[in-house]
Amino acid sequence: MAKSEGIRRIMMVGKVIVLIGVTLGVLTSLLFFGSPGILVGGTIALYIAGLGTLVWAAGWVIKGFVQPDP
């Protein structure tokens, strides 16, 4: 049970990091007007959301190894 709970938490942290990255990207784009704001906001969103996606994917892969075969 502890393994599945840990995996669930890892995946939840990954999802939260993705959400934070997208939110910061949108807020940065709104803060800086025009084309440079979209470029900076998109870059921030890509890097942070990419990190969150890696964490999420790691939890997903670990989940596949921990679950018993049918």
N, C-alpha and C positions, 0 to 999 in steps of 0.2 A: 504494500500500500504506500509506503514511503517513496518508492521509486516513481510511481504514477503521479503522486502529489508534487514531487520535485519537477517532473517533466511538465506538468500542467503549469507550474509557476514559471518555469523557463519560457514556455510559449506565451504566457500572459505578459511577461516582461518584454518579450520581443514585440508583441502587438502594441504595448504602450509606447515603446520607443518609436515604432513606426508612426503612431498617432501624434506623438510629440514632434517628430520631424516634419510631418505634413503641416501641422499647426504652425510651427515656427516659420516654415517656408511661406505659408499664406500670409502670416502677420508681417513678415519682412517685405513681401511683395506689396502689401498695402501701405507699409510705412514709407518705402522709397517709391516715389511716383515714376511712372514711365518704364521704358525698356530696361534700364539698369536694375530697377527694383525686382522685376520679374526674373532677370538673370541671377541676381544674388539670392533671391528667395528660392528659386528652383535648385540652385546649387546646394544651399543649406538643406532643403528638403531631400535631395538625392542622397547626400552623404549620411544624414542622420537616419533616414528611412532605410537606406541600404544596410546600415549597421543593425537596425532592428530586424530587418528581413533575415540577416545572417543568424541572429540569435533565435528567431522564430524557426528557421529551417533546421538549426542544430537540435532544437527541442523535438521537432517533427521526426528527424532521423533517429534520435535516441529513443523516441516512443516506438518506432518500428522495431528496434532491437529488443526492447523490454517486453513487449506484448507477446504472449504465448502463441504458438502456431495453432491454427484450428484443427 
